[in-house]
Amino acid sequence: MAKVLVIHGPNLNLLGQRQPDIYGTTTLAEIDRRLVALARAEGAGVDTYQSNHEGAIVDRLHAAQGRYDAIVLNAGALTHYSYSLRDAIAAIPVPVIEVHLSNIHAREAFRISVIAPVVRGQISGFGADSYLLGLRAALAIAASASHADSGRSDGAASMTDVPARRARSGGAPRRQRARQRRP
Ligand code: DQA
């Protein structure tokens, strides 16, 4: 069974009351309920976690190795400046999907993403649905990885192929890189 971890960063515990004109009125508890329901309907498992602390999120990313097939991450404002989050994402073999309720590209200039270059992809601007779309992307990645693991030989393009990331890491495929990192 595919297992996905959803991480909510700073201030997302206030969803529902926090700037509803931007973030909507859906609470974090309701988003988590929808995520669990979708995962169950898809025969998958999901754990959710929220923290207002950068280091706690870094720890959680590290601990996800070997336990989850993919991570859906809304890093909140850490998205815009946290190089420790970026490095943590780059350091682990678990694919990360970046999500945002609001369309960060249509907002203030400082809302650029420093984690975007090291995530698998980004979903931004669909309100609470961004999380559900992120979970669907995570499950598709997990399914594609398990196909590849069971000796897929049809030559079809895989969603797990990220040429830019491979180029940065010396051109080795993800699983090979994971093997290289193991002692
Ligand atoms: C956010 C966008 C960020 O710019 C902001 O700091 C947040 C929430 C979003 O989900 O739209 O806290 O990540």
Backbone and ligand atoms as CSV (ligand in chain L), in Angstrom:
chain,resi,resn,atom,element,x,y,z
A,1,MET,N,N,0.841,-1.206,0.000
A,1,MET,CA,C,0.000,0.000,0.000
A,1,MET,C,C,0.880,1.262,0.000
A,2,ALA,N,N,0.588,2.166,-0.911
A,2,ALA,CA,C,1.366,3.418,-0.967
A,2,ALA,C,C,1.116,4.237,0.295
A,3,LYS,N,N,2.198,4.841,0.793
A,3,LYS,CA,C,2.057,5.683,1.991
A,3,LYS,C,C,2.595,7.078,1.708
A,4,VAL,N,N,1.770,8.068,2.024
A,4,VAL,CA,C,2.135,9.467,1.747
A,4,VAL,C,C,2.101,10.257,3.053
A,5,LEU,N,N,3.080,11.130,3.204
A,5,LEU,CA,C,3.109,12.057,4.346
A,5,LEU,C,C,2.753,13.455,3.844
A,6,VAL,N,N,1.804,14.096,4.508
A,6,VAL,CA,C,1.452,15.480,4.173
A,6,VAL,C,C,1.946,16.373,5.305
A,7,ILE,N,N,2.764,17.366,4.949
A,7,ILE,CA,C,3.314,18.287,5.957
A,7,ILE,C,C,2.754,19.691,5.728
A,8,HIS,N,N,2.223,20.257,6.788
A,8,HIS,CA,C,1.735,21.638,6.755
A,8,HIS,C,C,2.677,22.500,7.593
A,9,GLY,N,N,3.159,23.585,7.013
A,9,GLY,CA,C,4.121,24.436,7.705
A,9,GLY,C,C,3.479,25.533,8.545
A,10,PRO,N,N,4.268,26.568,8.847
A,10,PRO,CA,C,3.856,27.618,9.785
A,10,PRO,C,C,2.554,28.304,9.412
A,11,ASN,N,N,1.756,28.542,10.429
A,11,ASN,CA,C,0.504,29.307,10.371
A,11,ASN,C,C,-0.653,28.576,9.696
A,12,LEU,N,N,-0.384,27.384,9.173
A,12,LEU,CA,C,-1.467,26.668,8.497
A,12,LEU,C,C,-2.436,26.043,9.503
A,13,ASN,N,N,-2.018,25.984,10.790
A,13,ASN,CA,C,-2.961,25.556,11.831
A,13,ASN,C,C,-4.104,26.561,11.980
A,14,LEU,N,N,-3.917,27.774,11.465
A,14,LEU,CA,C,-4.955,28.806,11.593
A,14,LEU,C,C,-5.902,28.855,10.388
A,15,LEU,N,N,-5.754,27.909,9.487
A,15,LEU,CA,C,-6.636,27.916,8.312
A,15,LEU,C,C,-8.098,27.909,8.750
A,16,GLY,N,N,-8.913,28.642,8.020
A,16,GLY,CA,C,-10.325,28.762,8.380
A,16,GLY,C,C,-10.598,30.145,8.953
A,17,GLN,N,N,-9.637,30.621,9.779
A,17,GLN,CA,C,-9.768,31.959,10.365
A,17,GLN,C,C,-8.731,32.924,9.793
A,18,ARG,N,N,-7.696,32.374,9.169
A,18,ARG,CA,C,-6.570,33.191,8.706
A,18,ARG,C,C,-6.845,33.731,7.294
A,19,GLN,N,N,-6.908,35.047,7.164
A,19,GLN,CA,C,-7.091,35.704,5.866
A,19,GLN,C,C,-7.969,34.860,4.914
A,20,PRO,N,N,-9.245,34.669,5.266
A,20,PRO,CA,C,-10.100,33.778,4.465
A,20,PRO,C,C,-10.263,34.235,3.022
A,21,ASP,N,N,-10.076,35.537,2.776
A,21,ASP,CA,C,-10.165,36.025,1.394
A,21,ASP,C,C,-9.055,35.417,0.533
A,22,ILE,N,N,-7.931,35.059,1.152
A,22,ILE,CA,C,-6.812,34.461,0.408
A,22,ILE,C,C,-6.805,32.933,0.543
A,23,TYR,N,N,-7.015,32.462,1.777
A,23,TYR,CA,C,-6.818,31.027,2.026
A,23,TYR,C,C,-8.114,30.230,2.162
A,24,GLY,N,N,-9.271,30.914,2.078
A,24,GLY,CA,C,-10.545,30.210,2.183
A,24,GLY,C,C,-10.950,29.975,3.621
A,25,THR,N,N,-12.077,29.287,3.783
A,25,THR,CA,C,-12.639,29.095,5.127
A,25,THR,C,C,-12.528,27.644,5.594
A,26,THR,N,N,-11.934,26.802,4.785
A,26,THR,CA,C,-11.772,25.397,5.181
A,26,THR,C,C,-10.679,25.288,6.240
A,27,THR,N,N,-10.984,24.579,7.318
A,27,THR,CA,C,-9.998,24.428,8.389
A,27,THR,C,C,-8.980,23.348,8.023
A,28,LEU,N,N,-7.869,23.353,8.770
A,28,LEU,CA,C,-6.841,22.330,8.528
A,28,LEU,C,C,-7.387,20.941,8.869
A,29,ALA,N,N,-8.191,20.865,9.925
A,29,ALA,CA,C,-8.765,19.563,10.311
A,29,ALA,C,C,-9.631,19.018,9.172
A,30,GLU,N,N,-10.372,19.903,8.514
A,30,GLU,CA,C,-11.229,19.461,7.402
A,30,GLU,C,C,-10.370,19.019,6.205
A,31,ILE,N,N,-9.297,19.755,5.930
A,31,ILE,CA,C,-8.386,19.351,4.840
A,31,ILE,C,C,-7.812,17.970,5.140
A,32,ASP,N,N,-7.388,17.770,6.387
A,32,ASP,CA,C,-6.828,16.459,6.756
A,32,ASP,C,C,-7.879,15.362,6.590
A,33,ARG,N,N,-9.121,15.665,6.962
A,33,ARG,CA,C,-10.199,14.664,6.795
A,33,ARG,C,C,-10.358,14.297,5.316
A,34,ARG,N,N,-10.333,15.311,4.453
A,34,ARG,CA,C,-10.494,15.052,3.003
A,34,ARG,C,C,-9.322,14.233,2.471
A,35,LEU,N,N,-8.134,14.529,2.973
A,35,LEU,CA,C,-6.949,13.773,2.525
A,35,LEU,C,C,-7.062,12.304,2.929
A,36,VAL,N,N,-7.482,12.072,4.161
A,36,VAL,CA,C,-7.621,10.686,4.639
A,36,VAL,C,C,-8.683,9.960,3.819
A,37,ALA,N,N,-9.790,10.663,3.521
A,37,ALA,CA,C,-10.876,10.032,2.748
A,37,ALA,C,C,-10.402,9.687,1.342
A,38,LEU,N,N,-9.660,10.591,0.717
A,38,LEU,CA,C,-9.164,10.322,-0.643
A,38,LEU,C,C,-8.174,9.162,-0.629
A,39,ALA,N,N,-7.268,9.183,0.343
A,39,ALA,CA,C,-6.280,8.092,0.423
A,39,ALA,C,C,-7.000,6.759,0.598
A,40,ARG,N,N,-7.986,6.728,1.480
A,40,ARG,CA,C,-8.718,5.477,1.726
A,40,ARG,C,C,-9.406,5.018,0.442
A,41,ALA,N,N,-10.030,5.956,-0.275
A,41,ALA,CA,C,-10.732,5.595,-1.517
A,41,ALA,C,C,-9.762,5.048,-2.562
A,42,GLU,N,N,-8.529,5.489,-2.494
A,42,GLU,CA,C,-7.520,5.044,-3.469
A,42,GLU,C,C,-6.725,3.839,-2.959
A,43,GLY,N,N,-7.092,3.333,-1.795
A,43,GLY,CA,C,-6.386,2.175,-1.238
A,43,GLY,C,C,-4.986,2.516,-0.757
A,44,ALA,N,N,-4.803,3.756,-0.343
A,44,ALA,CA,C,-3.478,4.202,0.114
A,44,ALA,C,C,-3.573,4.665,1.573
A,45,GLY,N,N,-2.409,4.977,2.141
A,45,GLY,CA,C,-2.379,5.491,3.502
A,45,GLY,C,C,-1.800,6.897,3.509
A,46,VAL,N,N,-2.292,7.737,4.417
A,46,VAL,CA,C,-1.741,9.086,4.526
A,46,VAL,C,C,-1.600,9.459,5.996
A,47,ASP,N,N,-0.470,10.068,6.343
A,47,ASP,CA,C,-0.286,10.672,7.658
A,47,ASP,C,C,-0.164,12.175,7.443
A,48,THR,N,N,-0.690,12.955,8.384
A,48,THR,CA,C,-0.567,14.403,8.258
A,48,THR,C,C,0.152,14.961,9.484
A,49,TYR,N,N,0.845,16.081,9.258
A,49,TYR,CA,C,1.661,16.670,10.318
A,49,TYR,C,C,1.721,18.173,10.098
A,50,GLN,N,N,1.542,18.943,11.171
A,50,GLN,CA,C,1.678,20.407,11.058
A,50,GLN,C,C,2.678,20.884,12.090
A,51,SER,N,N,3.544,21.813,11.681
A,51,SER,CA,C,4.442,22.439,12.645
A,51,SER,C,C,4.710,23.886,12.241
A,52,ASN,N,N,4.880,24.712,13.266
A,52,ASN,CA,C,5.270,26.106,13.030
A,52,ASN,C,C,6.784,26.270,13.092
A,53,HIS,N,N,7.513,25.140,13.210
A,53,HIS,CA,C,8.957,25.199,13.460
A,53,HIS,C,C,9.763,24.558,12.330
A,54,GLU,N,N,10.650,25.335,11.777
A,54,GLU,CA,C,11.464,24.898,10.635
A,54,GLU,C,C,12.221,23.605,10.939
A,55,GLY,N,N,12.918,23.569,12.099
A,55,GLY,CA,C,13.731,22.397,12.426
A,55,GLY,C,C,12.889,21.146,12.591
A,56,ALA,N,N,11.691,21.307,13.138
A,56,ALA,CA,C,10.811,20.139,13.313
A,56,ALA,C,C,10.411,19.578,11.947
A,57,ILE,N,N,10.228,20.457,10.984
A,57,ILE,CA,C,9.855,19.991,9.635
A,57,ILE,C,C,11.055,19.308,8.975
A,58,VAL,N,N,12.248,19.877,9.172
A,58,VAL,CA,C,13.463,19.229,8.656
A,58,VAL,C,C,13.586,17.823,9.248
A,59,ASP,N,N,13.383,17.704,10.568
A,59,ASP,CA,C,13.460,16.387,11.214
A,59,ASP,C,C,12.449,15.422,10.612
A,60,ARG,N,N,11.264,15.929,10.357
A,60,ARG,CA,C,10.191,15.069,9.828
A,60,ARG,C,C,10.523,14.609,8.405
A,61,LEU,N,N,11.140,15.486,7.618
A,61,LEU,CA,C,11.563,15.099,6.258
A,61,LEU,C,C,12.604,13.992,6.339
A,62,HIS,N,N,13.583,14.160,7.229
A,62,HIS,CA,C,14.621,13.120,7.371
A,62,HIS,C,C,13.993,11.786,7.762
A,63,ALA,N,N,13.062,11.848,8.732
A,63,ALA,CA,C,12.464,10.618,9.267
A,63,ALA,C,C,11.554,9.929,8.253
A,64,ALA,N,N,11.205,10.626,7.189
A,64,ALA,CA,C,10.291,10.048,6.179
A,64,ALA,C,C,10.985,9.011,5.304
A,65,GLN,N,N,12.324,9.015,5.316
A,65,GLN,CA,C,13.064,8.080,4.465
A,65,GLN,C,C,12.752,6.640,4.836
A,66,GLY,N,N,12.404,5.856,3.827
A,66,GLY,CA,C,12.113,4.449,4.073
A,66,GLY,C,C,10.735,4.196,4.664
A,67,ARG,N,N,10.006,5.269,4.976
A,67,ARG,CA,C,8.684,5.095,5.591
A,67,ARG,C,C,7.557,5.555,4.679
A,68,TYR,N,N,7.870,6.461,3.752
A,68,TYR,CA,C,6.825,7.000,2.871
A,68,TYR,C,C,7.288,6.929,1.419
A,69,ASP,N,N,6.303,6.789,0.524
A,69,ASP,CA,C,6.610,6.761,-0.915
A,69,ASP,C,C,6.715,8.164,-1.494
A,70,ALA,N,N,6.040,9.113,-0.864
A,70,ALA,CA,C,6.082,10.495,-1.347
A,70,ALA,C,C,5.615,11.417,-0.227
A,71,ILE,N,N,5.969,12.700,-0.377
A,71,ILE,CA,C,5.591,13.709,0.617
A,71,ILE,C,C,4.896,14.862,-0.106
A,72,VAL,N,N,3.792,15.321,0.462
A,72,VAL,CA,C,3.118,16.534,-0.019
A,72,VAL,C,C,3.433,17.619,1.002
A,73,LEU,N,N,4.026,18.716,0.555
A,73,LEU,CA,C,4.516,19.730,1.493
A,73,LEU,C,C,3.976,21.118,1.161
A,74,ASN,N,N,3.247,21.706,2.123
A,74,ASN,CA,C,2.963,23.134,2.063
A,74,ASN,C,C,3.843,23.766,3.130
A,75,ALA,N,N,4.932,24.363,2.719
A,75,ALA,CA,C,5.910,24.899,3.666
A,75,ALA,C,C,5.539,26.293,4.163
A,76,GLY,N,N,4.366,26.806,3.769
A,76,GLY,CA,C,3.978,28.152,4.207
A,76,GLY,C,C,5.052,29.151,3.809
A,77,ALA,N,N,5.302,30.129,4.676
A,77,ALA,CA,C,6.282,31.172,4.353
A,77,ALA,C,C,7.710,30.640,4.279
A,78,LEU,N,N,7.973,29.459,4.857
A,78,LEU,CA,C,9.330,28.879,4.750
A,78,LEU,C,C,9.685,28.630,3.287
A,79,THR,N,N,8.664,28.436,2.484
A,79,THR,CA,C,8.847,28.261,1.036
A,79,THR,C,C,9.764,29.331,0.453
A,80,HIS,N,N,9.636,30.549,1.006
A,80,HIS,CA,C,10.250,31.699,0.355
A,80,HIS,C,C,11.699,31.956,0.761
A,81,TYR,N,N,12.136,31.313,1.865
A,81,TYR,CA,C,13.504,31.634,2.310
A,81,TYR,C,C,14.257,30.501,2.982
A,82,SER,N,N,13.636,29.327,3.139
A,82,SER,CA,C,14.299,28.303,3.955
A,82,SER,C,C,15.239,27.409,3.143
A,83,TYR,N,N,16.526,27.721,3.231
A,83,TYR,CA,C,17.512,26.867,2.550
A,83,TYR,C,C,17.721,25.560,3.312
A,84,SER,N,N,17.400,25.547,4.623
A,84,SER,CA,C,17.530,24.258,5.328
A,84,SER,C,C,16.443,23.294,4.879
A,85,LEU,N,N,15.264,23.815,4.585
A,85,LEU,CA,C,14.217,22.934,4.031
A,85,LEU,C,C,14.615,22.458,2.645
A,86,ARG,N,N,15.097,23.383,1.846
A,86,ARG,CA,C,15.532,23.020,0.495
A,86,ARG,C,C,16.610,21.923,0.548
A,87,ASP,N,N,17.592,22.111,1.424
A,87,ASP,CA,C,18.667,21.111,1.521
A,87,ASP,C,C,18.136,19.770,2.020
A,88,ALA,N,N,17.182,19.817,2.959
A,88,ALA,CA,C,16.606,18.562,3.479
A,88,ALA,C,C,15.880,17.813,2.366
A,89,ILE,N,N,15.133,18.544,1.552
A,89,ILE,CA,C,14.398,17.907,0.446
A,89,ILE,C,C,15.386,17.292,-0.544
A,90,ALA,N,N,16.451,18.045,-0.826
A,90,ALA,CA,C,17.453,17.541,-1.780
A,90,ALA,C,C,18.212,16.344,-1.213
A,91,ALA,N,N,18.278,16.250,0.123
A,91,ALA,CA,C,19.095,15.209,0.755
A,91,ALA,C,C,18.398,13.858,0.835
A,92,ILE,N,N,17.068,13.854,0.726
A,92,ILE,CA,C,16.349,12.582,0.906
A,92,ILE,C,C,15.868,12.056,-0.445
A,93,PRO,N,N,15.756,10.718,-0.551
A,93,PRO,CA,C,15.319,10.148,-1.829
A,93,PRO,C,C,13.801,10.167,-2.011
A,94,VAL,N,N,13.061,10.545,-0.982
A,94,VAL,CA,C,11.592,10.532,-1.088
A,94,VAL,C,C,11.132,11.731,-1.942
A,95,PRO,N,N,10.336,11.496,-2.988
A,95,PRO,CA,C,9.884,12.618,-3.816
A,95,PRO,C,C,8.936,13.549,-3.055
A,96,VAL,N,N,9.127,14.853,-3.247
A,96,VAL,CA,C,8.306,15.856,-2.545
A,96,VAL,C,C,7.504,16.656,-3.568
A,97,ILE,N,N,6.223,16.824,-3.278
A,97,ILE,CA,C,5.356,17.666,-4.112
A,97,ILE,C,C,5.020,18.913,-3.310
A,98,GLU,N,N,5.329,20.067,-3.870
A,98,GLU,CA,C,5.083,21.350,-3.196
A,98,GLU,C,C,3.657,21.802,-3.493
A,99,VAL,N,N,2.915,22.165,-2.466
A,99,VAL,CA,C,1.560,22.673,-2.700
A,99,VAL,C,C,1.348,23.995,-1.963
A,100,HIS,N,N,0.468,24.813,-2.536
A,100,HIS,CA,C,0.032,26.061,-1.908
A,100,HIS,C,C,-1.440,26.264,-2.185
A,101,LEU,N,N,-2.156,26.761,-1.184
A,101,LEU,CA,C,-3.572,27.082,-1.406
A,101,LEU,C,C,-3.704,28.244,-2.381
A,102,SER,N,N,-2.928,29.299,-2.134
A,102,SER,CA,C,-2.992,30.478,-3.003
A,102,SER,C,C,-2.009,30.315,-4.166
A,103,ASN,N,N,-2.221,31.115,-5.197
A,103,ASN,CA,C,-1.271,31.110,-6.319
A,103,ASN,C,C,-0.124,32.059,-5.964
A,104,ILE,N,N,0.961,31.480,-5.454
A,104,ILE,CA,C,2.062,32.323,-4.961
A,104,ILE,C,C,2.659,33.194,-6.071
A,105,HIS,N,N,2.513,32.774,-7.317
A,105,HIS,CA,C,3.092,33.519,-8.441
A,105,HIS,C,C,2.292,34.773,-8.782
A,106,ALA,N,N,1.063,34.838,-8.253
A,106,ALA,CA,C,0.205,35.995,-8.544
A,106,ALA,C,C,0.181,36.965,-7.363
A,107,ARG,N,N,1.084,36.740,-6.391
A,107,ARG,CA,C,1.055,37.553,-5.172
A,107,ARG,C,C,2.310,38.442,-5.089
A,108,GLU,N,N,2.704,38.796,-3.868
A,108,GLU,CA,C,3.842,39.704,-3.699
A,108,GLU,C,C,5.120,39.089,-4.286
A,109,ALA,N,N,6.036,39.966,-4.673
A,109,ALA,CA,C,7.275,39.511,-5.332
A,109,ALA,C,C,8.112,38.615,-4.428
A,110,PHE,N,N,8.004,38.790,-3.091
A,110,PHE,CA,C,8.857,37.971,-2.213
A,110,PHE,C,C,8.394,36.521,-2.156
A,111,ARG,N,N,7.208,36.237,-2.691
A,111,ARG,CA,C,6.682,34.869,-2.577
A,111,ARG,C,C,7.216,33.950,-3.680
A,112,ILE,N,N,8.496,34.022,-3.903
A,112,ILE,CA,C,9.138,33.054,-4.788
A,112,ILE,C,C,9.383,31.771,-3.973
A,113,SER,N,N,9.629,30.673,-4.674
A,113,SER,CA,C,9.874,29.428,-3.950
A,113,SER,C,C,11.334,29.032,-4.075
A,114,VAL,N,N,12.027,28.944,-2.917
A,114,VAL,CA,C,13.420,28.471,-2.955
A,114,VAL,C,C,13.483,26.943,-2.937
A,115,ILE,N,N,12.333,26.301,-2.696
A,115,ILE,CA,C,12.339,24.830,-2.708
A,115,ILE,C,C,11.938,24.266,-4.074
A,116,ALA,N,N,11.376,25.113,-4.941
A,116,ALA,CA,C,10.865,24.621,-6.230
A,116,ALA,C,C,11.897,23.827,-7.042
A,117,PRO,N,N,13.178,24.236,-7.059
A,117,PRO,CA,C,14.144,23.494,-7.894
A,117,PRO,C,C,14.421,22.062,-7.415
A,118,VAL,N,N,14.063,21.739,-6.159
A,118,VAL,CA,C,14.389,20.401,-5.654
A,118,VAL,C,C,13.152,19.543,-5.390
A,119,VAL,N,N,11.959,20.073,-5.696
A,119,VAL,CA,C,10.759,19.240,-5.549
A,119,VAL,C,C,10.417,18.608,-6.892
A,120,ARG,N,N,9.524,17.608,-6.834
A,120,ARG,CA,C,9.126,16.932,-8.074
A,120,ARG,C,C,8.232,17.826,-8.926
A,121,GLY,N,N,7.398,18.608,-8.258
A,121,GLY,CA,C,6.512,19.524,-8.973
A,121,GLY,C,C,5.759,20.376,-7.977
A,122,GLN,N,N,5.053,21.377,-8.522
A,122,GLN,CA,C,4.379,22.334,-7.650
A,122,GLN,C,C,2.916,22.502,-8.064
A,123,ILE,N,N,2.020,22.552,-7.080
A,123,ILE,CA,C,0.591,22.798,-7.325
A,123,ILE,C,C,0.209,24.003,-6.486
A,124,SER,N,N,-0.277,25.054,-7.127
A,124,SER,CA,C,-0.429,26.327,-6.434
A,124,SER,C,C,-1.675,27.050,-6.925
A,125,GLY,N,N,-2.577,27.404,-5.997
A,125,GLY,CA,C,-3.678,28.271,-6.399
A,125,GLY,C,C,-5.055,27.643,-6.433
A,126,PHE,N,N,-5.205,26.415,-5.976
A,126,PHE,CA,C,-6.509,25.744,-6.060
A,126,PHE,C,C,-7.185,25.613,-4.698
A,127,GLY,N,N,-6.793,26.463,-3.755
A,127,GLY,CA,C,-7.393,26.395,-2.433
A,127,GLY,C,C,-7.118,25.041,-1.791
A,128,ALA,N,N,-8.083,24.569,-1.005
A,128,ALA,CA,C,-7.898,23.286,-0.309
A,128,ALA,C,C,-7.670,22.150,-1.305
A,129,ASP,N,N,-8.217,22.299,-2.514
A,129,ASP,CA,C,-8.029,21.248,-3.535
A,129,ASP,C,C,-6.556,21.062,-3.914
A,130,SER,N,N,-5.717,22.075,-3.679
A,130,SER,CA,C,-4.286,21.911,-3.994
A,130,SER,C,C,-3.727,20.686,-3.269
A,131,TYR,N,N,-4.176,20.484,-2.014
A,131,TYR,CA,C,-3.691,19.319,-1.255
A,131,TYR,C,C,-4.146,18.009,-1.880
A,132,LEU,N,N,-5.425,17.988,-2.329
A,132,LEU,CA,C,-5.956,16.737,-2.893
A,132,LEU,C,C,-5.277,16.441,-4.229
A,133,LEU,N,N,-5.030,17.503,-5.008
A,133,LEU,CA,C,-4.286,17.314,-6.261
A,133,LEU,C,C,-2.864,16.849,-5.960
A,134,GLY,N,N,-2.281,17.411,-4.900
A,134,GLY,CA,C,-0.937,16.993,-4.495
A,134,GLY,C,C,-0.912,15.529,-4.096
A,135,LEU,N,N,-1.948,15.103,-3.378
A,135,LEU,CA,C,-2.007,13.693,-2.968
A,135,LEU,C,C,-2.163,12.796,-4.197
A,136,ARG,N,N,-2.987,13.221,-5.152
A,136,ARG,CA,C,-3.136,12.411,-6.382
A,136,ARG,C,C,-1.798,12.306,-7.121
A,137,ALA,N,N,-1.072,13.413,-7.178
A,137,ALA,CA,C,0.252,13.383,-7.830
A,137,ALA,C,C,1.182,12.434,-7.078
A,138,ALA,N,N,1.125,12.490,-5.748
A,138,ALA,CA,C,1.977,11.616,-4.930
A,138,ALA,C,C,1.657,10.150,-5.199
A,139,LEU,N,N,0.379,9.828,-5.304
A,139,LEU,CA,C,-0.017,8.432,-5.534
A,139,LEU,C,C,0.390,7.983,-6.930
A,140,ALA,N,N,0.310,8.894,-7.897
A,140,ALA,CA,C,0.742,8.548,-9.260
A,140,ALA,C,C,2.244,8.272,-9.289
A,141,ILE,N,N,3.011,9.078,-8.572
A,141,ILE,CA,C,4.460,8.866,-8.494
A,141,ILE,C,C,4.766,7.530,-7.825
A,142,ALA,N,N,4.042,7.242,-6.732
A,142,ALA,CA,C,4.272,5.977,-6.016
A,142,ALA,C,C,3.944,4.794,-6.920
A,143,ALA,N,N,2.841,4.892,-7.664
A,143,ALA,CA,C,2.445,3.782,-8.548
A,143,ALA,C,C,3.473,3.599,-9.649
A,144,SER,N,N,3.940,4.712,-10.195
A,144,SER,CA,C,4.918,4.645,-11.277
A,144,SER,C,C,6.241,4.057,-10.770
A,145,ALA,N,N,6.626,4.421,-9.540
A,145,ALA,CA,C,7.875,3.881,-8.975
A,145,ALA,C,C,7.736,2.386,-8.726
A,146,SER,N,N,6.548,1.948,-8.280
A,146,SER,CA,C,6.426,0.516,-8.003
A,146,SER,C,C,6.363,-0.275,-9.308
A,147,HIS,N,N,5.816,0.318,-10.394
A,147,HIS,CA,C,5.893,-0.317,-11.720
A,147,HIS,C,C,7.345,-0.503,-12.116
A,148,ALA,N,N,8.108,0.593,-11.966
A,148,ALA,CA,C,9.524,0.546,-12.363
A,148,ALA,C,C,10.249,-0.525,-11.563
A,149,ASP,N,N,9.914,-0.613,-10.259
A,149,ASP,CA,C,10.580,-1.598,-9.403
A,149,ASP,C,C,10.245,-3.025,-9.812
A,150,SER,N,N,9.040,-3.212,-10.385
A,150,SER,CA,C,8.687,-4.591,-10.746
A,150,SER,C,C,9.121,-4.898,-12.183
A,151,GLY,N,N,10.138,-4.185,-12.657
A,151,GLY,CA,C,10.786,-4.544,-13.917
A,151,GLY,C,C,10.070,-4.068,-15.159
A,152,ARG,N,N,9.510,-2.855,-15.107
A,152,ARG,CA,C,8.809,-2.307,-16.250
A,152,ARG,C,C,9.748,-2.213,-17.449
A,153,SER,N,N,9.287,-2.690,-18.612
A,153,SER,CA,C,10.179,-2.686,-19.764
A,153,SER,C,C,9.483,-2.151,-21.014
A,154,ASP,N,N,8.383,-1.381,-20.816
A,154,ASP,CA,C,7.638,-0.903,-21.992
A,154,ASP,C,C,8.204,0.397,-22.539
A,155,GLY,N,N,9.230,0.939,-21.862
A,155,GLY,CA,C,9.885,2.132,-22.382
A,155,GLY,C,C,9.070,3.400,-22.225
A,156,ALA,N,N,7.900,3.315,-21.583
A,156,ALA,CA,C,7.065,4.500,-21.433
A,156,ALA,C,C,7.748,5.518,-20.527
A,157,ALA,N,N,7.495,6.808,-20.826
A,157,ALA,CA,C,8.075,7.855,-19.987
A,157,ALA,C,C,7.489,7.753,-18.591
A,158,SER,N,N,8.326,7.906,-17.605
A,158,SER,CA,C,7.869,7.798,-16.226
A,158,SER,C,C,7.737,9.177,-15.610
A,159,MET,N,N,6.713,9.364,-14.763
A,159,MET,CA,C,6.558,10.637,-14.054
A,159,MET,C,C,7.721,10.890,-13.119
A,160,THR,N,N,8.486,9.847,-12.818
A,160,THR,CA,C,9.590,10.042,-11.884
A,160,THR,C,C,10.828,10.610,-12.568
A,161,ASP,N,N,10.773,10.748,-13.895
A,161,ASP,CA,C,11.938,11.294,-14.584
A,161,ASP,C,C,11.993,12.806,-14.416
A,162,VAL,N,N,13.064,13.296,-13.851
A,162,VAL,CA,C,13.227,14.742,-13.708
A,162,VAL,C,C,14.609,15.088,-14.237
A,163,PRO,N,N,14.697,15.408,-15.530
A,163,PRO,CA,C,16.007,15.611,-16.139
A,163,PRO,C,C,16.851,16.651,-15.424
A,164,ALA,N,N,16.219,17.764,-15.012
A,164,ALA,CA,C,17.017,18.827,-14.382
A,164,ALA,C,C,17.638,18.331,-13.087
A,165,ARG,N,N,16.829,17.604,-12.286
A,165,ARG,CA,C,17.347,17.124,-11.013
A,165,ARG,C,C,18.467,16.113,-11.244
A,166,ARG,N,N,18.259,15.256,-12.248
A,166,ARG,CA,C,19.314,14.290,-12.555
A,166,ARG,C,C,20.589,14.983,-12.984
A,167,ALA,N,N,20.416,16.020,-13.810
A,167,ALA,CA,C,21.601,16.719,-14.315
A,167,ALA,C,C,22.390,17.303,-13.153
A,168,ARG,N,N,21.640,17.899,-12.174
A,168,ARG,CA,C,22.317,18.502,-11.020
A,168,ARG,C,C,23.035,17.459,-10.188
A,169,SER,N,N,22.485,16.248,-10.182
A,169,SER,CA,C,23.079,15.243,-9.303
A,169,SER,C,C,24.015,14.311,-10.055
A,170,GLY,N,N,24.451,14.728,-11.217
A,170,GLY,CA,C,25.464,13.971,-11.933
A,170,GLY,C,C,24.905,12.974,-12.923
A,171,GLY,N,N,23.602,13.031,-13.179
A,171,GLY,CA,C,23.026,12.233,-14.242
A,171,GLY,C,C,22.570,10.845,-13.845
A,172,ALA,N,N,22.776,10.453,-12.580
A,172,ALA,CA,C,22.375,9.099,-12.188
A,172,ALA,C,C,20.887,9.052,-11.890
A,173,PRO,N,N,20.204,7.971,-12.283
A,173,PRO,CA,C,18.794,7.854,-11.950
A,173,PRO,C,C,18.596,7.843,-10.436
A,174,ARG,N,N,17.355,8.238,-9.997
A,174,ARG,CA,C,17.074,8.373,-8.567
A,174,ARG,C,C,17.450,7.134,-7.762
A,175,ARG,N,N,17.021,5.922,-8.234
A,175,ARG,CA,C,17.267,4.747,-7.399
A,175,ARG,C,C,18.756,4.446,-7.298
A,176,GLN,N,N,19.461,4.737,-8.407
A,176,GLN,CA,C,20.906,4.529,-8.384
A,176,GLN,C,C,21.566,5.490,-7.390
A,177,ARG,N,N,21.058,6.762,-7.414
A,177,ARG,CA,C,21.618,7.736,-6.474
A,177,ARG,C,C,21.362,7.300,-5.048
A,178,ALA,N,N,20.151,6.758,-4.772
A,178,ALA,CA,C,19.836,6.306,-3.423
A,178,ALA,C,C,20.800,5.197,-3.025
A,179,ARG,N,N,21.090,4.302,-3.975
A,179,ARG,CA,C,22.019,3.218,-3.674
A,179,ARG,C,C,23.403,3.767,-3.381
A,180,GLN,N,N,23.808,4.790,-4.204
A,180,GLN,CA,C,25.145,5.355,-4.015
A,180,GLN,C,C,25.300,5.984,-2.643
A,181,ARG,N,N,24.175,6.566,-2.135
A,181,ARG,CA,C,24.275,7.244,-0.835
A,181,ARG,C,C,24.371,6.264,0.324
A,182,ARG,N,N,23.834,5.031,0.116
A,182,ARG,CA,C,23.866,4.074,1.232
A,182,ARG,C,C,25.279,3.658,1.567
A,183,PRO,N,N,25.609,3.506,2.869
A,183,PRO,CA,C,26.973,3.129,3.239
A,183,PRO,C,C,27.303,1.706,2.776
L,1,DQA,C1,C,0.951,29.486,1.348
L,1,DQA,C2,C,1.521,30.701,0.621
L,1,DQA,C3,C,2.651,31.322,1.417
L,1,DQA,O1,O,3.138,32.462,0.724
L,1,DQA,C4,C,2.180,31.750,2.775
L,1,DQA,O2,O,3.263,32.273,3.517
L,1,DQA,C5,C,1.487,30.679,3.500
L,1,DQA,C6,C,0.549,29.814,2.772
L,1,DQA,C7,C,-0.281,28.922,0.616
L,1,DQA,O3,O,-0.672,27.811,0.931
L,1,DQA,O4,O,-0.880,29.615,-0.216
L,1,DQA,O5,O,1.619,30.530,4.709
L,1,DQA,O6,O,1.937,28.464,1.367
